[in-house]
Amino acid sequence: MPDTPPFRLTNTLSRSVETIEPAATAPDGRPLLRFYSCGPTVYSYAHIGNFRTFLTADLVVRTAEALGWAVRYVSNVTDVGHLTEDDVADGGGEDKMARALASKEGEAFETVWDLARHYTEALVEDWHALGLREPDVRPRATEHVREQIEAVQALVAAGHAYETDDGVYFHVPSFPDYGTLSGNTDAEGLVEGTREVVKDDGKRDPRDFALWKKPVGSQSGHLMQWYSPFIDGPAGGWGFPGWHLECSVMAQKYLGETIDLHGGGEDLRFPHHECEIAQAEALTGEPFSRYWMHTRFLQVEGEKMSKSTGNFLTVRDLTADPAEGGRPDWGAPLDPLALRYALISGHYAKPFNLTRKTLSDAAKNLQRYREAADAVADALDADRPGEDDVSADLDAAYAEALAAMADDLTTPIALAAALRGTNALLKTHRESPLSGASARAGASYLDRVDALLGIVPSATDADASAEDPLAAQVEPLVAQRTEARAARDWARADAIRDELAALGVEVMDTPAGPEWRRV
């Protein structure tokens, strides 16, 4: 695709926007992007801040494919509990999965394994609801313990790790580049910033982080354990992997020793990603990832998202009916695609403030796409004669959207360009019914926008519309208004329009007849 723009992203490693150049090619000769993005720990429903990060990864995949690249995309599931300083602050000596099992919600599960399976399934359901592409591989930490043990053994043999009675640790001084990704290179800062909080008098350096933990001390009751070759001390070989190990092991298993791009939330930059680099590069002597990207934090109504402030939101809080767990204080259930639209409306490399207005605007814009999809579907069925008088505007809008996405995923510009094309399509439709040629151009445009941004809903299903309770109220009123206008009873027509407005419905008179939409 010689006319496509280069793909540029903010590389955390260089602290600059760089052109991404995959090192390998696919069998068909296309550039092959080998991409790993960190998934969540499945102790509860993933929150919308998590999904902002997952959507960034989704947009990387979609943009690369729109540029003609092949993509090998891996995103993991952390289904093992790991003790961090946040856990110590929040709950003492238990990791999040253990505390989730002990909570009221956890009473529904017999074991921590059941809890992890349930929330993994919920993650995938929410993932699909928001229209995210399924990764080529979604590896689970618990299914790769053997590979993690083998990596620990290799690091010990190479002199980068050592065993104590309490665990096996990576020796940070053995890897001089530790801290380069985060810029956190001074020894004192590394000690203060680390989330490795399990104390062990046998550690050679306070910066050393766990590769394997044994169930002793504060970790003696850890609910997930595997038998290993690390037998020194009272645990006698039992234990569980450290938090940082799984991602480097699984990324290299499925993508190779050196990958092109690694992504995640900004909270993972240090220590998690820093530790991934140390482990992987100490094992291979090769660069782990050539580029790194991080999605900035999400705020809700100008505040940090927190359960204590009541603004901690999951996908289901905003999209489910209140009877099924939705949050009525956030209004009527939101179309999941409208939530997707809202979450991608801010640039990934900048903090983003999600507000009720953001959600409302996204829902209105999504409705424009639904109207366009309906208009195109009807016109394709009618296949009216006539010229294609929309392609030029639509092609220009798509080209601008693609260029914006290729330029560091600049979603605000891309969304504005795509909506401009959609509005142009609707304007043409309202001025006169779309010809078959224009309808085919419109269908192609909506398909391309959806492949790039994932925001175009399907055309309204007639049977589903007939079952819609609002449609059952609105359709008779629209018909009565049409009759009143035909009889030149303007007062009656205006009264019906007001009645429809009270239902949250707007009526538009077009050459093809009246149309209505939710507002």
LOMAR-939674 format. One record per residue: residue in one letter; y, x, z of N, C-alpha, C in turn. Coordinates in steps of 0.02 Angstrom, whole numbers, plus 32768, in hexadecimal, padded with zeros to 4 digits. Last residue first. Example, Ala and Ser with C-alpha at 12.3 -4.5 7.8 and 13.67 -1.06 7.14 Angstrom:
BEGIN
s7F90828281627FCB82AC816580028285818Aa7EE4829481867F1F826781867F5B82948186
END
This chain:
BEGIN
v822B79948424826379C38431826379D7847Ar81B5796983A881C6796F83EF81FF79A183F5r81E17913831281C7794D833681DC7948837Ew81CC78B8827781E178BE82BD81C178FB82DCe820F787D81DC81E178A9820181FA78AD8249p821D78068158822F781E819A81F9784A81B8g8211784580AC820A781380E0821B782F8124a822C78A5805181E6788F805481DB78598088p82B078C2806A829F789F802B82587884802Bt82C3789C811B82BA78CB80E382AB78A380A4d8304788F81BA82FB786A817B82F9789B8141m82BB78AC825482E078CA821C82D078A381DDv82C27891830182AE787782BF82DB7896828Ae828278D4839782B878D48365829D78BC8323v825378A9843B824178AD83F4828078AB83CAg8252788584C1825178CB84AF823F78D78467l8265780384DB821F781A84DE8219786484CEa82E877F684BF82D477F28505828C7808850Fa82E277F6843582FE7831845682EB783184A0l82B17776841F828677B0840F82A077EF8432e8321772E844482E27724846982B2775E845Dd837B775983E483887769842B834877618454r833D772083748345776983788351777F83C0i834D769A8394830976B68393830C77028397a83D67692838783B9768383C8837276A083CCd83E676AA82FF840176DA833083E276D08375a83A8763882CB838D767A82BB83A576AF82EDr83FE75D482FB83B875D483118399761A8304a847275F882B6847375F682FF842C75F9831Bw844F75EA8230845C762C824B845C762E8297d83FA759E81CD8409758C8213841375CD8239r83D175A9814C841775BC815B842C75A481A0a834E759B81348373755C813A83BC7567814Aa832C7620813B832575FE80FA834B75BC80FAr8340763581C3836C7656819483697635814Fa82D675E781F5831B75D58206834C75F681D6e8268762D81C2827475E781AD82BC75D381BBt827876A4820A827A76A581C08288765F81A5r82637675828A82A57690827882AC7692822Cq81DD765282848210761D829082557636827Ca81A576D18271819C769E823D81D076678245v81C7770B82EB81E1772882AD81DC76F68274l817D76B9834081C676B9834581E576D68306p80F876DA831C811276958311815E76928313e80FB7768834180F1775282FB8109770A82EFv8109777383CE813F778583A181377766835Cq8095774F841280D5772F84238108773883EBa803777A083D8802A775883DA8069773183EBa806B781D83F2806D780483AD806277B983ABl804D7823847A80937820846680987805841Fp7FC0782B84777FE177F18495802A77EB8482d7F62785683EC7F99786D84167FBD78318434e7F08782E83907EF3782783D57F2A783C8406a7F46784E831A7F3B780783277F2877FB8370s7F3F78D7831F7F8078B783267F79786D8338a7EB978EA83047ED378FC83467F1678DB8353d7EB778BE82807E8F789A82B27EA978A982F9a7F0C791D82437F1D78D582427EF778AF8277d7F4579B082897F0A798C82747F1879418279t7FCB7A1182537FB479DC82807F7979B78262a7FA37ABA82287FC17A7A82177FA37A438244s7FA27B3682AA7F837B1382727FA97AD28265p802F7BA182D27FFA7B7182E27FDD7B5282A3v80567C4782D380587C0C82A8801F7BDD82BAi80557CC28311807D7C8C8330807D7C4B8308g802E7D4782F280017D1A831680237CDD8333l806A7DAC82A780867D9B82E9805B7D6B8312l801B7DC5823380467DF9825080587DEA8298a7FD97D4F82157FB27D8D821B7FDA7DC3823Ed80487CFA820E80177CF182437FED7D2F824Cv80867D2A819C80AA7D2C81DC80787D268215r80227D0C813E80367D528149805B7D59818Cd801C7C8081467FE07CA881547FF37CF08164l809C7C5F811D80887C4F816280497C768175y80957C8D809680C57CA880C580B07C9C810Es80317C3C805F80297C84806080577CA58093a80707BC0806D80317BCD809080257C178096g80DE7BD1801680E97BC6805E80AA7BD48086a809D7BDD7F9C80C57C157FB480D17C0F7FFFr80677B5D7F98803A7B977F99805F7BD67FB1a80DC7B137F9380AE7B0A7FCC807F7B457FD1s81117B377F1881357B497F5681087B447F93a80AD7AFE7EC880BA7B467EC580DF7B5E7F03g80B97A767EE5807B7A987EF580857AE47EF6s815C7A597F30812D7A5B7EF780ED7A7D7F0El819679FA7FB981807A3A7F9E81527A317F63p8215797E7FA681D0798F7FB681BC79D17F95s82B879B77FD5828D79957FA5824579AA7FB4e82F179DA804E831D79C9801682F679A47FDFr828979FA809F82B179BF80B082E079AA8079h82557A6D8062822A7A32806A825479F48077t82BF7AC6807382AB7AB2803082817A738032k82BC7ACF80FF82F87AB680DD82E77A9E8097l823F7B0A8116824B7AC6812D82887AA7810Al82577B8980DE82227B5F80C3822C7B1780D7a82BC7BB5813382CA7BAE80EB82967B8180CAn82757BBC81AA82AB7B8B81A482BE7B80815At82207C27818A82047BE5819882397BAE8192g827C7C8F817E82547C7B814482377C35814Dr82AA7C92820382D97C8481CC82B37C6E818Dl82387CB8824682517C74825082827C628219a822E7D3D821B81F97D0F820A82107CC68211a82A47D728253829B7D72820A82667D4081F6a828B7D6082DC82C67D4082BD82BD7D3D8271l821A7DB082ED82167D6782F982507D4382D9a82507E2F82CF82197E1382A882147DC882B0i82AF7E40833382C47E3D82ED828E7E1E82C2p825C7E3F83A782947E1083A082AC7E098358t81F87EA7838C81E77E60838682247E328383t81DF7F328352821F7F12836682187EC7835Cl817C7F9B834F816D7F56836581AC7F32837Cd81B0800E831281A8800B835B81A07FC48375d81B77FD8828581E8800282A781E57FF582F2a815C7F798262814A7FBF8255817A7FEF8277m81A87F088280816C7F1782A881577F5F829Ea820B7F12821E821D7F13826581E17F248291a81BF7F0681AA81E57F4481B581F87F4A81FFl81907E8281BA81617EBA81BB81857EFC81C9a820A7E3C81B081E27E3781ED81B17E7281F1e82327E5C812E825C7E71816782357E6E81A8a81CA7E2280E681D57E6A80E082007E83811By81DE7D9B810681A27DBE811D81AB7E09811Ba82597D8380C682527D79810E82167D9F8129a82377D9B8041826B7DC4806182657DBF80ADd81D97D36802B81C47D7D802581F77DAB8048l822B7CC5803B81F37CD1806981DC7D1A8066d82877CCD7FD2829E7CCD801882677CDF8049a822B7CCB7F65825A7D037F6E82737D077FB6s81E27C517F7181C17C937F7981F37CCB7F88v821A7BD67F55821F7BEF7F9A82077C387FA1d82037B907EE082487BA37EEF82517BBC7F36d819A7B7C7E63819A7B9B7EA581E07BB37EB3e81B07ADE7E0C81B57B277E1281AC7B3C7E5Bg81387A577DF3817A7A747E0081767ABF7E0Ap80CB79D47E2E80E37A037DFB81277A1F7E0Fr807579CF7ECC80A779B47E9E80BA79E97E6Ad800479C67F27800679F47EED803779D97EB7a7FD979817F997FFB795C7F637FFC79847F22d7FA279E87FE67F7979AE7FD47F9779887F98l80117A397FF37FD57A537FD17FA87A1A7FBCa806379E5803D807679F67FF8803B7A147FD1d802179E280B8802A79A48092803979B38049a80297A6B80DA7FE87A4B80D37FEE7A0B80AAv80B57A7C80E3808F7AA180B1804B7A8080A4a80D27A29815080F17A1C810F80CA7A3F80D7d80877A6781B680787A2281A180947A13815Ca80C77AE381BC80807AE081AB806C7A9B8194a81477AB881E3813E7ADA81A380F57AD7818De81297A84826181457A58822D813B7A7781E8r81007AFA829F80D17AC3829780E97A928262y81757B44829D813C7B5C827781097B24826Dr81C07AF582F381D77B0082AE819D7B178282q817A7B048369817A7AC3834981927AC88300l819D7B84838D81587B77837881547B348353n82207B6D83B582147B94837881CD7B8A835Ek82087B23842A822D7B0483F282217B2A83B1a81C47B81847781A27B42846481C57B218429a82277BE1848681EA7BF3846281C57BB4844Bd82837B9C84D382967BB1849082587BC28466s82367B8D8549824E7B52852482607B6484DCl82257C12857081EA7BE9856081FE7BAC8537t82A97C37858782817C5D855782467C338540k82C97BDD85ED82E97BD585AC82C37BFC8576r827F7C118655826D7BCF863C828D7BC385F7t82647CC0862D82867C89864E826C7C468633l823C7D68863F82247D27862882467CF08650n827D7DFC861582877DC6864682727D848627f823E7E9D860082477E5B85E3824B7E278619p82667F4985DD82547F14860C82667ECF85EFk822D7F8E854182647F7D856D824D7F48859Fa81C87F9B84E881DF7FD9850A821B7FCD8536y81B57F1F84AC81847F3784DD819C7F738505h82387EA984A0821B7EE8848981EF7F0684C0g82107DF984AA82357E3484C182127E7484AAs81B67D9F847881FA7D9B846082277DD48478i81377D9484A481447DC98474818C7DCB845Dl813D7D2884FB812C7D69851781387DA384E6a815B7CBB84A5818B7CD084D8817D7D1884F0y80E67CB5845881267CC0843781597CDB846Ar80897C9584BC80837CD4849780C67CE68478l80B97C1784DD80BA7C4C850F80B47C9084EEa809D7BD8846580E37BDD847A80EA7C1284B0l80147BDD846580377C05843380827C0A8443p7FF57B8284CD7FE97BCA84D7800C7BF684A3d806F7B0B84F480407B2084C180347B6B84CAl807E7AE385A180987B05856680607B128534p808D7A50860280637A8785E9807C7AA285A6a81337A36864380F87A1E862180CF7A598608g816C7A9E86CE81727A6E869981307A5A867Bw81577AEC873A816D7B0E86FD816D7ADF86C1d81247A9D879A81697AB487A581847ADB876Ap809F7A8B877780CF7A58876381177A6D876Dr80327AFB873D806A7AFA876C809D7AC68757g7F827ACE872D7FC37AE087147FF97ADA8748g7F057AA087577F1F7ADE87747F627AF5875Ae7EE77A2887217EB87A5E87147ED47AA2872Ba7F4E79D6873A7F0D79C287567ED979F9874Ep7FB47A1386ED7FB37A1A87367F707A088756d7F6F7A62865C7F867A25867D7F847A2F86C9a7F9E7B0B86317F6D7AD886457F907A9B8662t80007B6986197FE47B4585E07FB57B0D85F3l802B7BAA868C805E7B91865D80427B668625d7FBA7BCE86D27FF17BAE86F680217B8C86C6r7F717C1486727F5D7BCF86827F947BAA86AAv7FAE7C9086757FAE7C6886377FA17C1F8647t80047C9D87137FCD7CAB86E67FD67C8286A6l80877CDD877780707CAC874680367CC7871Cf80E87CDF880080AD7D0087E5808A7CCE87B7n814F7CA9884781587CAF87FE81207CD887DDg814B7CA588D081367C6988AC813E7C6E8861t81617D12891B819D7CEF8905818C7CB088DCs80E17D40893481097D2D896D81487D078959k80AF7D6788B980947D2988D780C17D118910s81247D9E884181027DA9888180E97D66889Bm81847DF487CC81517DC287D581287DD08814k822D7E1487F181EA7E2F87E981B77DF987F7e82A47DA9879F82857DC687DA82417DE287CAg82D77D64873182FE7D9B874D82E07DBC878Be82737D09870E82B47CF1872582DA7D27874Cv82067D89871F82087D40871782487D278737q81E57E2086C382037DFC86FB82007DB186EBl81737E9D8692818C7E59868781AA7E3F86C9f81827F4B866481737F14869181937ED2867Br81507F9085C281797F8D85FF816A7F4C8626t80C47FE1858180EB7FA48582810F7F9E85C5h80AF807D853380AD8057857180DD801B856Dm804C80EF84D2808180BC84D6807780928516w8029818D848B8023816084C4805C812E84C2y7FC981F08419800581C984287FF5819B8463r7F538233841F7F8A825383FC7FCC82308409s7EE9825084A97F0A821E847E7F49823E8460f7EAC82D084CA7E8B828F84D47EA8825A84A6p7E94836E847B7EC2833884907E9D82F68496e7E0583CA84BD7E2B83AE84867E5D837A84A0g7DAE83EE851F7DDC842285087E08840B84CEt7D56839385597D4F83A485117D7983DF84FBl7D70838885E37D2C838485CA7D2583A18583a7DF8838E85EF7DD183C086127D8983C185F9e7E19831B85A97E27835B858A7E05839585AEa7DEC82B586027DD382B985BD7DDD82FF85A0q7E2F82D0867D7DE682CB86797DCE82D98632a7EB882CF86557E9A830986767E4F8309866Fi7EC6824D861F7ED2828885F67EAF82C58614e7EAD81FE86917E8381F886557E898237862Ac7F1A822286E17ED6823686F57EA5823086BBe7F8081E4869B7F83822D86A77F3E824886B8h7F5B816186A57F56818286647F5B81CD866Ah7F6A815087367F2D814087117F28816686CFp7FD88162878B7FAF819C877B7F77818F8748f803D815086FC8029817D873280138153876Er802C80E486A4803E8126868B802C815D86BDl801A806786D37FDE809086CB7FEE80D886B5d808F802286D280768035871380398063870Fe80A27FFF864E80C5803A866680AD805086ABg80027FD4860280407FC48624806080028641g7FC8802385697FBF800285A980037FF185C6g7F72808B84ED7FA6806085077F958042854Ah7F5C810E847C7F4580F184BC7F8080C984D8l7F29814783DE7F5B812484067F3B81068444d7EC1819A83A77F06819A838D7F39818083BEi7E53820784057E6681C783E77EAE81CB83CFt7DD6827D840B7E1F827584067E2D823283E3e7D4D825C84167D6D828884477DB982838447g7D3181A983F57D2E81F083E87D558219841Al7D248123840F7D57813783E07D57818283D0y7CC18108846D7CC780DB84347CF980F183FFk7CC6817384C97C86815B84AF7C8E8133846Fq7D4D817E84E67D2E81B384BF7CEA819E84A5a7D5F8107852F7D88811484F47D66814984C8m7D078119859A7CF980E585687D2280EF8529v7D42818885DE7CFC818A85C87CEF81578590s7DC2815B85FA7DBA819685D07D73819A85B5c7DA180E986497DC580E2860A7DBD811F85DDe7D5A811386BF7D3B80E8868D7D5E80E98649l7DA7816387177D73818186ED7D5E815586B3h7E01812F87717E1B814B87337DE5815D8700w7DBB810387E57DDF80D487BA7DEE80F08775g7D15814787FA7D5C814388077D7F811987D3p7C7780EF880F7CA6811B87EB7CEE81128802f7C1580F788A67C3380D0886F7C6880FC884Eg7B78810F89007BC0811288F77BD780EA88BCw7AEF816F89457B0F812F89337B5A8138892Bg7AC981EB89757AC681DE892D7AE6819D8918g7AD881E98A057A9981F789E57A9481E4899Ca7B3B81D68A627B2D819F8A337AED81AA8A0Bp7B5282498AAF7B2982138ACB7B1681DC8A9Ag7B4782DD8A427B6682AF8A717B3A82758A84d7B1B82ED89967B34830C89D47B5382D78A01i7AF782B4891E7AD182A089597AEA82C08999f7B0B827F88897B39829D88BB7B2182898900p7AC5823F88287AAD8281883D7AD782A08874s7ABF819088607AD781C788367AB98209884Dy7AB980DF885D7A9C811E88757AAE81558844w7B488076887C7B14808F88507AF880D0886Eq7B977FE188BB7B81802688C37B4980368891m7C0C7F7388F47BEA7F8888B77BD87FD288BEl7C4C7F62896D7C1A7F3089587BF57F418919h7C647FD289F27C727FC289AC7C3A7F98898Fg7C637FF78A777C4C7FB48A667C587FA18A1Ds7C9B80758A7E7C55806E8A8F7C3980298A7Bq7D1B809F8A697CF880848A2F7CAF80748A3Ds7D4A80D88ADB7D6980988AC77D4580788A8Dg7CB0812B8AF07CF3811E8B0A7D0C80DA8AF5v7C5581238A557C5D813B8A9A7CA4812C8AB0p7C11811D89CD7C2180E689FB7C2180FE8A44k7C68819089637C2C817F89897C3F814B89BDk7CAC819588C07CB5818A89077C7381768927w7CE081FF88407CA881D8885B7CB281D188A6l7D5B823188287D32822087EE7CF881F48803a7DF8822C88797DB0821E887C7D9382108837f7E6A82B9886D7E5A8271886B7E0F82678863d7EDA832888BD7E98831C889E7E8682D388A3r7F4B834089067F53831E88C67F11830B88A6p7F25838B89757F358343897F7F3F831D893Ed7E9583ED895B7EDC83E5894C7EED839C8954r7E1483E389857E32842589817E7D84238976k7DCF837189FA7DF5837B89BC7E1883BF89BEg7D94835A8A747D76838C8A497D9A83988A07d7DD182F38AB17DE483358AC87DC6836C8A9Dd7E0D826E8A5E7DD082968A627DE582DD8A75k7E4881C88A467E50820A8A657E0C822D8A6Av7E78816F89BF7E3F817B89EA7E4381C28A05v7EDE816089637EF0815D89AA7EB5816989D9e7F2A817B88D77EEA818D88F37EF38194893Fr7FA2816A889F7F86812E88BC7F40813B88D9t802881E388AB7FE281D0889D7FCE819088C0g80A8820B88CD80A081D5889D805981BD8894e809E8275892680C08238893C80B181FD890Ev805C82D488D6803D82BD8914805B827A892Al80B982E58871807682CD8861805382B2889Fg8125831B88B5812B82DA889780E882BC8886e80F0839888D981038368890D8108832288F1a80DB83D7885A80A383C8888680B4839488BBd8128839787C8812C83BF880480F783A88836t8117833F875C80F3837E875B80F983A7879Bn812482BB8710811E82C5875880F683058764g812282928692815B82BC86A5815A82CD86EEs80B6824E866680E58229869081248250869Fl807682B186198083826F85FD80BA824B8625t80698320867180938325863480A582E08619g8012831E86DA8056830786E68082830686A9y7FB383AC86B47FB5836D86D97FFE835B86EAd7FA2842486767FCE83F486557FD283B1867Ap7F44847186BF7F8D847F86C67FBB844B86A7f7EC3844F87187EDD843486D97F29843A86DAs7EA4847A87947E7D8496875D7E95847E8718p7EF1843187EE7F09847387DA7EE1849387A1v7E9B83BC87FE7ED683BA87D47EF0840087C1h7DF983A387FC7E2783D3881A7E6483DB87EDf7DAF830A881C7DCB833587E87DFF8362880Ay7D2982F488917D7082F388807D8083208845v7CB5828C88DD7CBE82C288AC7D0582BC8892g7C9C826A898F7CA3825989487CA38297891Cd7C80828E8A137C9C824B8A057CA0823989BCd7C54830E8A177C2A82DB8A367C4082958A24t7C7F8345896F7C85834789B87C55831389D5e7C7E83A388D77C62836E89017C71837A894Ay7CF383BC88517CCA83D488887CB5839988B3a7D2F83EF87AE7D2283BD87E27CF483DB8816h7D37845187507D72842687577D6A83F38790g7CC8849C87327CF684B587647D34848C876Da7C68846986E07C9D848F86C07CD084AB86F2a7C1A841F87377BFD845B87197C32848786FAv7C7383B587507C5F83E287877C458424876Al7C76837C86D27CB4839786EE7CA583C68728a7BF2835186C47C0C838486967C4C83A386B1q7BEA82F1872A7BBF832C872C7BDA83648700v7C46829486F77C5382B687367C2982F6873Ca7C02826B86837C43828D867D7C5482B286BDe7B92822E86BC7B88826986927BCA828F868Ai7BD181C186FA7BAF81F387237BA5823486FBq7BFD817D86887C2E819786B77C0F81CD86E5e7B868158864B7BB3818586287BE781A48657r7B59810086B07B32813C869E7B5F816F867Cv7BB7809986AC7BB480C586E77B8D810586D7h7BD4803586527BDC807A863C7BDC80AB8677e7BDA7FB786817BA77FC4864E7BA9800C8635t7C477FB186D37C067FAF86F37BCD7FBD86C1a7CB37FAD86777CA77FEA869F7C607FEB86BCr7C987F6E85D67C9F7F61861D7C8C7F9F8644p7CEC7F6A85377CBB7F8685657CCC7F7685AEr7CFF7F1F84B37D1D7F0F84F47CEC7F29852Av7D237F4D840E7CF77F5884487D1F7F468486d7D827F1383BE7D417F2583A07D0D7F3183D6p7DD47E8984137DC97ED184067D867EDC83E2e7E167DFA83C57DE07E1483EE7DD77E5F83DFr7EC37DD983C77E887DF083A27E547E0983D3l7F067D4B841C7EFE7D9384167EBF7DA483EFg7F2A7CC584347F237CDD83EF7F1D7D2883E8l7F297C9084AF7F697CAD84997F637CCD8454a7EA37C6F84B97ED57C3984B97F187C5284A0h7E657CEB84C07E5F7CC484837E927C8C847Fw7E8E7D0E85437E997D3B850A7E997D1484C9d7E557CA9858F7E9E7CAD858A7EB37CD8854Ee7DCC7CCC857A7DE57C8A85687E317C8B855Fv7DC97D4D85AF7DBC7D4485687DD47D008550l7DE47D3086377E0F7D5D86117E077D5185C6a7D757CE386587DB87CC486577DE97CEE8630e7D127D4586527D0F7D0C86237D537CEA861Ft7D407D9186BD7D3C7DAF867A7D3A7D788646y7D317D3A87267D757D4A87117D767D7186CFh7CA27D32872A7CCC7CF687227D117D088707r7C7A7DB787427C677D9587047C937D5986F6a7CB27DCC87C17CC97DF587877CB77DD48746l7C6A7D6F880D7CB27D6A88087CCC7D9087CBd7BE97DA388017BF87D6087E67C437D5787DCw7BFC7E1B88457BE87E1D87FE7BF77DD987DDv7C117DF388C47C4A7E0F88A07C3C7E148856t7BB97D5688DD7BC07D9E88DF7BFE7DB488BAe7BD07CCC88DC7BA07CE8890B7BA97D338913f7C697C7388D67C3D7CA688B97C0F7CC288EFa7CC17C2189147C9B7C0488DE7C677C3488C1e7D0B7C6C896B7CD27C4789877CA67C288951g7D7B7C9F892F7D3D7CC589287D007CA28944e7DE07C4D89587DC87C4589147D857C68890Ak7DF07C8289D97DD97C3D89D17DBE7C32898Bs7DAF7D2D89D97DE37CFA89DA7DC57CB489D3a7D4E7D8B89C47D557D728A087D897D3A8A0El7D617DAB893F7D237D8A89527D287D6B8997a7DDC7DEB89497DD77DAD89237D987D878935r7DBA7E5D89907DE57E2C89B07DE47DE9898Ba7D6B7E9B892F7D4D7E89896F7D777E548992m7DCA7EAF88CB7D917E8588BE7D6F7E6E88FEk7E297F0689077E3D7EC288F47E017E9588E8d7DDE7F5E89957DFB7F5A89527E067F118940e7E0D7F778A407DE37F578A0E7E067F5789CAg7E567FA08AAF7E277FCE8A927DFB7FB08A5Cg7EEA7F4C8AA27EC67F7B8ACD7E987FA88AA6g7F317EFB8A497EF67EE18A6C7ED07F128A96d7FA87F318A177F9E7EE98A177F657ED28A44a7FA27FBB8A267FDD7F988A3E7FD07F4D8A46v7F267FD489EA7F317FE78A307F6B7FC18A4Ed7F427FA8896A7F0F7F8589917F177F9589DBd7FA1800589427FB57FBF89467F837F978970e7F568079893E7F87807389757FA0802B897At7EAE804089187EED806189087F1C80588942l7E04803A88F67E368038892B7E7380618916h7DBA7FD5887D7DD08018888E7E08801388C2g7D2F7F77883E7D687F7B886A7D797FC3887Bv7D067F5D87957CF57F8087D37D347F8387FDd7D277F3387177D037F0487437CE57F27877Ft7D987F4186A67D887F6486E47D697F318713v7D7D7F3F85FD7D807F1386387D6C7F3D8674n7DDB7F8785717DA67F8385A47DB07F4A85D6s7DE57F8A84C57E097F7785037DD67F678538v7DF67FD584287DCC7FCE84647DF97FBD849Fy7DF37FD1837A7E197FBE83B67DE97FB283F0r7E12801782E97DDA801583187DFA800D835Dv7E557FE382517E607FED82987E1D7FE882BDa7E9F801181B57E657FFA81DB7E71800B8224w7F3E7FE0816D7F12800E81917ED37FEB81A8g7F9D7F9181317F657FA681097F357FD6812Bl7FFC7F5B817E80107F9681577FD77FB2812Da7FB57EFC81C17FE57EE5818E7FFD7F1E8163e7F727F50821A7F4B7F2F81E57F7A7F1581AEa7FDD7F75826B7FB77FA882477F907F89820Dt7FFF7EF7829F802E7F1B8275800A7F50824Cr7F8C7ED582E97FA27EAA82B27FD17ECF8283v7F897F3E83497F517F33831B7F677F0B82DEv80047F2B83897FF47F6B83697FBD7F618335l7FF17EAB83BC80227EB48387801A7EF88364d7F927EC684207F817E9983E97FB07EA283AEa7FDF7F1584767FA67F3284537F927F088417t80387EB184A080517EEC847E80197F0D8456l7FDF7E5B84E17FFE7E4584A2801D7E7F847Cf7FC37EA485527F8D7E9885237FA87E8284DFt80427E9F858F80267EDF857A7FEF7ED58546r80497E1585A7807E7E35857F80657E788565f7FDC7E0685FB7FD67DEF85B680107E07858An800D7E3986747FD47E5886527FD37E468609g806E7DD6868780837E1B867D804C7E44865Di80227D66869D80457D6A865D80627DAF8651h7F827D9A86E67FC47D7986E77FE97D8786A5a7ED67D6F86E97F0A7D9E86D37F4D7D7986CFy7E8A7D2E877A7EA47D2187377ED97D548725s7E2F7DB187D07E517D7187CE7E657D648785y7DF17E2687BC7DE87E0987FF7E097DC48803v7DDE7E88874C7DD17E40874A7DBF7E25878Ft7E5C7EF087147E277EE987467E1D7E9F8753p7E7D7EF1865F7E8B7EE386A67E4E7EEE86D3g7E857F7A85E47E807F3485F97E897F2D8644c7EDB7FEF85817EBC7FDF85C17EBD7F9485CFs7EAE801384DC7EE07FF585087EBF7FDD8548y7E9B808084547E80806984947EB9804E84BFf7E7A809B83AB7EAB808283DC7E868068841Ar7E8580E883187E5680E383507E8080D7838Fl7EA680B982797EC680BF82BA7E9180B482F0l7E8E80FE81E17E6880DE82177E8A80ED8259p7EC880E2813C7ED38103817C7EAF80DC81B3r7E4480C380C27E8080AF80E67E8A80D98125g7DC980E4808A7E03810E807B7E4380FB809Ed7D5A80A180B17D7A808A80737DBA80B08063p7D3A80DD812C7D0F80EA80F17D2E80D480AFa7DDC8111816E7DA280E5816C7D7780F4812Et7E1481AF81AB7E168179817A7DD78150817Fa7E7581F882337E3881EB820C7E4381B481D9a7EED820082747ECE823F825F7E9282348232p7F7F819D82547F3981A382687F1981E2824Ce801A81B082867FF281C6824D7FAA81CE8263i80AE816482B18067816982C28040817B8282t814981A982CE811E818C829C80D6819982AEe81988189836E817881B5833D8152818C8309v8215818C83E381F4816183B181D9818E837As81F381EA847B821981DB843E81F281AC8412r81A7822B84DC81E4820684F0821181F984B4s812E826084C28168828784A981AB826884BEl80DF8203850880D3824B8510810F827484FAt8103818584DE811381998522810D81E5852Bn8146815B844A8111818484658126819D84ABt816880C983FE818280F48433814881198454l813A80CE834F813380B48393815480E483C4r813080A182A3815080C982D8814980A6831Bf80EC80AC820980E2808A824980FC80B88280p814880A1816D812080C6819F811D809E81E0p8139801080FE815F80418126813180698153t80ED8000805B80F17FEF80A28117802480C9d80D9801F7FD9811B80077FEB81227FF68035p805380457FC5808880787FC180CC80617FD9m7FC4802B8000800080008000803E802D8000
END
